[in-house]
Structure formats: structure tokens, C-alpha cells
């Protein structure tokens, strides 16, 4: 019976609106899901390019052959590097260099950017390569040549072997960004290592195994490595990349998750409206079946199976269409996203099917239960008002299902709750405001005796007050999503990208001595770079929290163990840095022994407000009370510290100074002047990291913009569905008006006036709510400031009028083509 009912309803067109709503919902979710899944995986692959591999295994001792064999057995690509400090000589000049020996295959991911210099030292060519220096040659940082006062293609003495400089290193993918023992890089081939005689038993060297391959094999090997911890070993994956990279990747995933949230919002509205129409149009037929002896349980099972068939076929169609649309989007994105995207995963398709079933039953369960209770008397008295059947329960079930889907698609409870709370609150406020405005319009229509057309229009709105409120809320939600997309696409993305402005610092100077500051300031001013902001830096190890000594082995997390073992870069400051924000407590008192911790580090180490912590600074103990916890924008590229102490606690300890500044490309020779005048100062170029960050930003921006285009199209479909769901009421009302003598022209004018009122109301409310939600997301989720002007208000009203006009015309076309007599007889 359910199958026959399904076929009959489909042939008669009764299911097409509900099926279309489900197809649109699943298509929106799947197309976004397929693309978001691939883009997210691509961005993680981009993080792999930052590391030079998918997984790094570092060790202070030679890496066991068992680990290498295990990687090869898992069909992973491998390469090895050895890093250690060594003196490099040219003529009579010697300088400390950070030597990096690389094996064939390095880097497994990403590229090394090289500069090939002419005889004058000016860079004449830049290239990105995925290879290592040929045997007998080295690649070096430009700073090393400047310190040695050596020309390009110089021959450098490295240990007992002389090697020729073949290129200058501009960027390498797995460069460490710790400001500890940094020296200019010298990269050489593994084949030359033994001849240098640099490595002997007892040498201090960090050996790294780079691995790349299938994600599941990487995950299994990482789990195996973590199960056999050893001192001096470190496992680094894309999720534990540098803080500034992690911050950008996390924010990218939030943007992509937000698109999925908005798609689920649209799906919810479409299904709710379609379910209401389905329920209203099936009451008469099911009442006849009841009068012929069908029981409530029979009706319930039959309708439930029919909904299962609708949900299954519509979900399969939605998955297929979503997959196809995702490929169309990928065609346009191919030239915009630099990351190589992985193959299609089955997970978004399964999620789409699950979403279709959950939406169908979550928003239709109450109408289905209600249909099974339609009384047989309804078959004889069609005017009998059966009602909606426990509307509050339907709303509660819908909200719970909605929240579940939001959590499923975002994986971020905070984002889901803020979005859900914002939209639900907006709809409640919208309903109340629409109800109040309609009451005022009801009083106004009595004064429009001389304007019968407008009076008819207002009468239609007021007499169908409940449905008008539903329609305004649905239209408001659709327009609000469109406006919110516009705000996110422009203002939020722009605000995010402004966190990394064009003049963001791209050079760091470290090891600056106190007596060098005046001369360094003069050099900066002479080059027109302004006076640099210098921060003191002191090395110290955290040894005690409260009355307990810090024991690295007591922490479960491997990263926390490394934090507990390492020395911190400490500083003393009188003012809070611009890239920091107090999350708890108060800022430091310069005259008291106090310390401020970065919030995440404090949480990992178990440091709380008002704890007394002790640092070992060059053999001297420094004790301070924790007065604040800070959040730090690591992707600001400013100088930041895990722990900042008050001057009273640290100012008398030996310190060097550090600064970050932006150096324009046309003044690249400035760093050589610094090194020549101050040989002990190390210049660290992070412009390559900035380019990697900008590459991630550009990738996400392009992906989100295209995702928004599709979601915007889905929003337009929902707006049309909102008007089509009221088609029966509008047809009946139009028939009555025409039977009472209204002309087609008057009917058009009345409908046009009604649509204008609905459009203006919906557009204005949508603009207000979109701005409010965008501000909440900007502040609470993305931690950026957002400013809006009058454009959202104007756009909201224009969109409201356009959507109301187009959607209304679709409904009126069917109304005008139906004879009034047929409409009136069908209502008897």
C-alpha cells in the first residue's frame, strides 16, 4: 500500500515539492561536503609541504633501523636529514653555520626555493626545486656569505672538505622557527658527509626521518611510534606544525565548517515548509482511508514507509547531483587553489544520505504522527480544521535534530551553538515583530476605504496572520543567509586577511647586545625603516609550579613533555603586546615579581592563576606569581613569548634583544649591512613562511567564495519553496476575490502590494539579524573585528522585494491559470 501510495503521489505531483526540497537539501550538503572534505585534506597536505613530509621522526641519536623498515613496509616514502652546528671557513673568516645534510628524495613534500646569484651578488633567478645539492656543492643562506664576506660561487671549507656554493637558499619547507641557536643554513649532500669528518662518536646531531604516503598508513605508523616513547625522540605531524601555520589551518576549517552550517540551515527550512504542505494536502485522502476501515497503525506504517522511500530516492539523487556539482566547482577551482587535492572520499556521500533521512524524519515526524490521527469525519466535512498537531513538540524535535546536524557537520560545539542560538533567536524575534506589525496593519486597513486594492492586500495578510508570519520568517531566514554569506565573503574574509597585512614583519634580528642598540637604531633610521621595537629575551627553564617540581614524565602528552623539558624564551615588558589579549586575570605590576602565561601553554603545563612558578635562569632561580593568562595571535608574525615577566622579576638577568620588522624587497641588501656591521646578530628571514600563510589564505578564500555561490543558489530555491508552500491558500483566496468581482488587474495590484509589504518587512528584519550574527561570529569564533555600513540594509530590502516578487509570481501564475469556479467547487 505504501508503494502504491508513493507511486500515485509521485505521478500526481504531490511528492515533487517534498522530494525537491530533500534533493536540494542533500545536494547542498553533499556538494559542500565533498568540496570541503577535499579542500580540508588539501590544506592539510599544504601543511605537509610546510613540514616537507607528512610525518617527521626526530632523534638525538641514530634512528633505529626498525623504524625505517616499518616505514618501508607501509609503502611510505622516506628521506633523512642530519642537522648540527659547525664552523664554516672562507679565507681567514670563520662563522658558525647550521649544517643540514640531506639524503636523496628530500623534500618529500613542498619545494626548496633557491636564488642563483651573479658575480655581483645580486639575485638573477629564483626557482623552486624538489631535489638536493649535487655532490661537491652546497646551498647556503645569503646571510652566511655576508658574514664570511664571500662572493657567490665561493668555495667554503666545511670540516675537512671544500665545497662550492651552487645556490642561495630563500626558503626550505621544514625549517625550524625556534629562536634558539639559530645560525645561517648550509645544506649539503649526504654523499659529502663522511669526507667532512664532522660526525664522530659523541657528536651532537639531530637526525630526522621524513615520511610521506597514504593517510591511514601514516596514522598507523604514528600510533606505533607513540607507543614506544624514548627520551630525545620527537614525532611531528601536520597537526603539530608551527603555531602560525596551525592557527591558519584551524581558521580555514572554521570557515569551511561555517559553510556546512549554513547549508544545513537552508535544508531545514526547505524540509519544514515541504512537510507542512505534504501534511495539509494528504489529510483528505487519508481521512477517506480511515472511513473505509484503515487503522491508525496501518496509516502510520504506510506513511512512514512512504517517507522512507521519499528520503532514500531523494537522498541518492542529492548525493549524485552534489557529486556532479562538486566536480563542476573543482573545474573552476583548479586554477585558484595551489594545493593538490586528494581523491573523492565516500564519507561526504554517507553523511549526505544520513542527513537526508534525518531531515525527512526529524522535520516530518510530527506531521506523520498527526496524519495517522486524522478523523474519518474529515472525509465528509472537508472544512474541519484538524490543526497542526502539537506544534510545540514539532518545533522542539526540529530544533534537537537541527542541533544534531549542526554538530555533525561542524564538529565545533561553540560554532554550532552560536549559529543555532543566533538563528533560533532571530526567528523568534522575527515572529514576534511580524505579529506586532501585522496587528498594526490590521488597524491601518480600516482607514483605507478609498484604496480598495491596498485594503484587499492588507486584509489578505491580516486574515492569514499565522501563515503570513511563517512566510515572513521563512523569507527572512533565506535573505538573512544570503546577506550573512555576503558579509562573510567580504567583511569577515577581509578582516581575517587583514590579520596578516602586506607590511607584516618578515625579518627577525636576534642576539642583539645592549651596547649595540644605539648603532642599530641609527642604521634603521638611515635606511628609512624607522626605529625598531626591541624586546629583551632571556633563556629560562620552568622547574617548579607551586610546591611541586616539574617532571616531564608526569605529563601524558608528548608535546607537553617536550615543553616541560625545553628552555623558554622569557621576556620582561611593561605593556601588553598588541598581538596579545588578556583571557583571565590582570596585567603585570612592574614593581612586583609577576608573570603572564600564554593560555594554551599554561593549560597544558597545569599552570593556573595565582600559582607561584620558578624558572632556572643561568643557574639563578626566579620565582613569580601568575597574574594573567593571555591569548596570542601567532599568525601576526610579531615577536611573542610563552611567558612574560615583570621588570622587577627579570630585568637584572643577562639578556639579549630581539626585534621583528618588515623589510621591502627592494631593500633586501639591508640584512647584509646588518650582518657586516654586527657579526654576532643573526638575521632570520620568515618571508617564505609568510608566503606559505598567504597561500593558505588565498586557497581558503577561493574555496569559500565558490562554496558561497552554490549555497546562495540553494537559498534562492528555498525562497521559492516558501512561496510555493502557500500556493493552495493563495489560489483559494484569489478565487474568492475574483468571484466577488475583482478584476485580474486589481488582483495583480493587490498581490503586488502584498508581496511588497512582505518583501520590505523580510528584507529589513533579515539585514538586522545578519549583521547581528556576523558580529557574534566575528568576535566569538573568529576573534576579529567587523564593521558594516548601510549596504546590508539596502541589499536586504532589495533582495526582499526581488525574492518576494519572483516567488510570488511563480505562485500567481498557477492561480491565474485556474478558473475561479473550479477553485470554489474544490473547497465545497
C-alpha positions, -999 to +999 in steps of 0.1 A: +000+000+000+028+024+008+045+017-026+012+022-044+006+054-025+041+065-033+037+059-070+003+076-071+015+107-052+046+109-074+025+107-106+001+133-094+029+156-083+021+155-046+056+144-037+076+166-061+078+196-038+089+175-008+113+155-029+127+186-045+133+201-010+151+170+001+171+168-031+181+205-027+190+199+009+211+168+003+227+184-028+237+214-008+252+193+020+269+169-003+284+194-028+297+214+002+308+182+020+326+168-010+344+200-017+351+209+019+364+174+025+388+177-004+398+213+003+404+205+040+425+175+030+443+196+005+451+222+032+464+195+055+486+184+026+497+221+023+507+218+060+527+187+049+545+209+025+554+231+054+570+201+071+585+187+040+566+154+047+535+140+063+554+129+094+587+137+110+606+115+134+634+133+151+660+118+174+692+130+192+707+095+185+708+075+153+673+064+142+667+027+147+666+005+115+634-010+128+616+024+123+629+027+088+619-008+079+585-003+094+580+028+072+592+009+041+568-020+049+539+005+050+549+017+015+559+051+027+584+074+010+613+082+032+643+106+034+667+116+061+683+148+073+711+154+098+714+189+115+742+201+137+762+234+142+796+237+126+822+264+118+825+273+081+856+289+067+863+312+037+898+325+035+906+337+071+869+343+080+851+317+100+814+317+110+791+293+128+765+277+104+736+254+109+746+225+087+719+204+073+728+171+055+700+157+032+696+124+015+681+116-019+643+122-020+644+153+002+620+171+004+592+146+002+566+174+000+570+210-008+600+226-025+632+244-017+633+279-031+667+289-045+683+321-057+710+319-083+733+349-078+756+366-103+791+378-097+779+410-081+759+391-055+725+403-069+699+376-073+693+370-110+670+339-109+646+322-084+635+286-088+616+261-067+631+226-067+624+192-052+660+179-051+692+182-031+725+199-038+747+179-062+777+162-046+806+186-041+783+216-037+763+233-010+733+257-008+736+284+018+717+313+033+727+347+019+735+358+055+763+332+057+780+347+026+776+381+040+791+372+073+820+355+056+823+384+031+824+357+004+813+361-032+787+339-049+800+305-061+826+308-033+844+276-021+838+271+016+857+249+039+833+226+058+852+203+081+880+186+061+863+191+027+860+221+004+825+226-012+814+251-038+783+273-033+759+264-060+728+285-049+714+306-022+685+293+000+655+315+001+631+291+018+631+254+028+599+236+038+609+221+072+629+250+086+626+252+124+613+285+137+627+283+172+647+313+182+674+291+198+709+286+184+698+299+151+727+303+126+726+307+088+718+275+070+743+254+049+727+225+031+749+197+017+745+163+001+747+131+022+774+118-001+798+145+012+792+140+049+818+113+056+845+133+038+840+163+060+848+143+091+823+163+111+804+135+126+823+114+151+811+093+181+796+117+207+788+145+182+756+165+189+734+159+159+697+158+153+687+131+129+653+133+112+634+107+093+609+122+069+579+101+058+551+106+033+523+084+020+487+073+025+470+089+054+459+057+071+495+043+069+509+075+083+483+073+111+491+037+119+529+043+120+525+074+142+504+054+166+531+027+167+558+053+173+539+069+201+535+036+218+573+033+222+584+067+236+620+074+243+639+104+256+652+127+229+627+115+204+600+137+188+571+129+165+559+159+144+528+157+121+508+182+102+486+188+133+516+198+154+531+221+128+543+256+138+518+277+157+512+303+130+505+275+105+482+257+129+463+289+136+456+295+099+446+259+092+422+259+122+406+291+110+403+277+075+385+247+088+362+270+108+353+289+076+346+257+057+325+244+086+305+276+086+295+269+050+283+235+060+263+251+089+246+275+065+237+247+041+221+227+069+201+259+079+188+261+043+180+224+043+160+227+075+138+255+062+131+237+029+121+204+046+099+221+072+080+240+046+076+210+023+065+188+052+038+213+061+025+213+025+026+175+023+006+171+056-020+196+045-026+180+011-029+144+024-054+149+052-085+144+029-072+112+012-061+096+045-095+106+061-112+086+033-090+056+041-099+059+078-136+060+069-131+027+049-116+009+079-079+017+079-065+018+115-042+044+129-012+019+130-018+010+093-019+047+083+012+054+104+033+025+089+022+033+054+030+070+056+063+062+074+074+038+046+064+064+020+086+090+038+114+064+039+111+059+001+110+096-005+140+102+017+160+074+002+154+082-035+158+120-029+190+114-009+205+092-036+196+118-062+210+146-040+243+127-035+247+121-072+239+157-081+261+170-053+290+149-065+285+162-100+282+199-089+313+194-068+333+184-099+319+215-117+332+236-088+365+218-088+369+227-125+366+264-117+388+260-086+416+241-103+435+272-112+429+290-079+438+265-052+475+257-052+472+226-031+469+193-049+435+179-038+431+142-029+406+118-044+369+119-035+360+103-002+329+082+005+323+099+038+305+131+025+282+108+005+273+087+035+269+119+055+246+132+028+224+101+030+222+103+067+214+140+065+185+133+041+170+106+063+174+127+095+159+158+079+130+138+064+120+122+097+132+149+120+111+176+105+083+153+094+078+130+124+051+152+139+032+156+106+034+118+101+021+111+135-006+137+130-017+122+097-023+089+114-048+106+137-069+123+110-105+116+120-128+098+094-152+128+097-127+148+078-137+129+047-173+143+050-165+177+064-135+190+045-138+224+062-130+207+095-098+222+110-076+194+121-048+217+132-011+212+132-009+186+159+013+195+188+033+224+172+055+229+202+066+193+201+073+196+164+094+227+170+113+210+199+120+179+178+131+200+148+154+221+170+170+190+185+175+174+151+189+207+138+214+209+166+225+174+160+231+180+123+250+212+131+273+193+154+277+166+128+287+190+100+308+214+120+324+192+147+326+225+167+302+228+195+308+265+200+303+273+164+272+252+162+256+266+194+263+302+184+249+297+149+219+278+162+212+302+190+215+331+167+192+317+141+166+304+165+166+337+185+163+356+152+133+336+141+116+340+175+122+377+174+111+379+138+079+361+145+071+384+174+079+415+154+060+403+123+029+395+145+030+430+160+034+447+126+005+427+112-017+438+141-008+474+133-016+468+096-049+453+106-059+486+122-045+506+093-066+488+067-098+501+081-087+536+073-080+527+036-116+529+024-106+549-007-078+524-016-097+491-020-068+473-037-044+481-009-071+472+016-076+438+000-038+432+002-036+441+039-067+421+045-051+390+029-020+395+051-040+400+083-066+373+078-039+348+072-018+361+100-003+328+112+007+318+077+019+353+069+042+351+100+055+318+088+061+331+053+079+362+066+101+342+089+110+318+061+117+346+037+137+365+064+158+334+070+166+329+034+175+366+029+194+366+061+216+337+050+223+354+017+232+386+035+253+367+060+271+350+032+278+384+017+292+397+049+313+366+055+326+366+019+337+403+020+340+417+055+349+386+075+373+373+050+389+407+045+391+412+083+408+378+086+433+386+058+439+419+074+453+400+104+482+393+080+487+428+063+511+434+035+536+451+059+536+422+084+571+415+098+592+393+076+626+396+092+637+389+128+670+400+144+682+381+174+713+381+197+713+419+198+736+431+226+727+460+249+756+482+237+747+476+200+712+491+203+721+528+196+741+519+165+714+495+153+687+522+157+709+546+137+713+520+109+675+515+107+668+552+106+694+558+079+677+532+057+643+548+063+629+518+082+622+537+114+633+528+149+628+491+156+608+478+186+633+458+206+622+432+232+645+416+258+649+379+257+662+356+285+665+319+284+650+300+313+636+266+322+604+261+342+614+239+372+586+244+397+548+250+397+536+259+432+553+235+456+558+207+430+588+202+408+582+200+371+586+164+360+583+160+322+574+123+326+543+132+346+526+146+316+507+123+292+510+145+261+543+141+242+542+178+232+537+188+268+566+166+278+588+185+253+576+218+267+585+208+302+620+197+291+629+228+269+641+262+279+616+290+274+622+324+257+613+347+286+609+385+285+600+414+307+576+440+294+557+469+309+529+469+284+507+441+269+518+434+232+494+444+205+490+408+193+481+396+228+449+397+248+442+391+284+420+360+288+420+359+326+434+379+354+452+413+351+484+426+335+517+427+353+527+451+381+562+463+370+573+466+407+562+431+418+576+396+408+548+385+385+544+365+353+519+363+325+515+329+307+501+321+272+468+305+279+473+272+259+508+266+273+495+272+308+466+248+303+490+221+290+515+225+318+489+228+346+496+264+354+467+284+369+461+320+381+478+329+414+503+299+411+539+306+421+562+294+394+600+292+394+624+294+364+660+285+363+678+313+345+715+306+340+717+289+374+697+315+392+661+309+405+634+334+395+601+330+413+570+349+402+532+348+408+509+341+378+486+371+375+472+367+340+467+343+311+470+356+275+457+346+241+483+352+214+478+357+176+507+336+165+499+343+128+505+380+134+543+373+129+551+397+158+576+388+185+556+368+211+566+349+242+551+320+261+559+337+294+563+374+301+576+386+335+576+419+352+607+440+351+612+436+388+615+398+384+638+396+354+653+429+345+686+423+363+693+390+344+716+387+314+696+392+282+699+397+245+674+416+224+651+406+196+631+426+170+607+419+141+603+443+112+591+444+076+618+447+050+607+457+015+621+435-013+639+465-028+659+468+004+670+432+007+707+442+009+699+458+043+703+425+061+738+421+047+747+456+061+734+445+095+755+413+095+786+431+082+784+458+109+772+434+137+786+399+130+771+384+161+735+394+151+715+366+134+690+377+107+661+353+103+641+356+071+604+345+075+592+358+042+589+323+030+566+314+059+545+345+051+542+333+015+530+299+028+505+315+051+492+337+023+490+307+000+467+290+026+446+322+029+442+325-008+433+289-011+406+291+016+393+324+002+388+310-032+372+278-019+348+297+004+338+321-023+328+293-047+310+274-019+291+305-011+280+308-048+264+274-046+249+279-012+235+312-024+217+294-052+203+269-027+190+298-007+171+311-037+155+277-042+144+278-005+128+312-010+108+298-040+098+268-019+085+291+008+061+308-017+051+275-034+041+261+000+014+288+002+001+282-033-031+265-022-040+293+002-033+319-024-053+301-051-083+298-029-081+335-018-077+346-054-107+326-064-129+342-038-118+377-048-125+371-084-158+356-076-167+387-057-160+409-088-123+417-086-107+421-120-074+405-130-057+439-128-070+446-093-059+411-083-025+417-096-022+451-078-034+435-045-010+406-048+018+431-058+011+452-028+011+422-005+044+410-019+059+445-015+049+446+022+063+411+028+095+418+009+102+451+028+095+435+062+115+404+055+145+423+040+147+448+069+145+421+095+170+399+076+195+427+074+193+433+112+197+397+121+225+390+095+246+419+109+240+407+145+250+371+137+280+382+117+292+403+146+288+374+170+307+350+148+334+376+142+340+383+179+333+349+195+345+324+169+370+341+145+383+367+170+384+395+145+366+429+144+339+436+118+324+469+107+293+472+085+277+502+068+243+508+052+249+484+023+234+453+042+202+472+049+198+484+013+207+450+000+183+433+024+153+454+012+163+449-025+167+412-020+134+410-001+115+428-028+131+407-056+127+374-039+091+382-028+083+394-063+098+364-082+085+338-057+050+354-057+049+354-095+055+317-095+025+312-073+003+337-091+009+321-125-008+289-114-036+309-096-044+330-127-045+299-149-070+281-127-107+290-132-123+305-101-153+282-103-130+251-101-113+266-070-146+273-053-161+239-061-129+222-048-135+239-015-171+227-011 
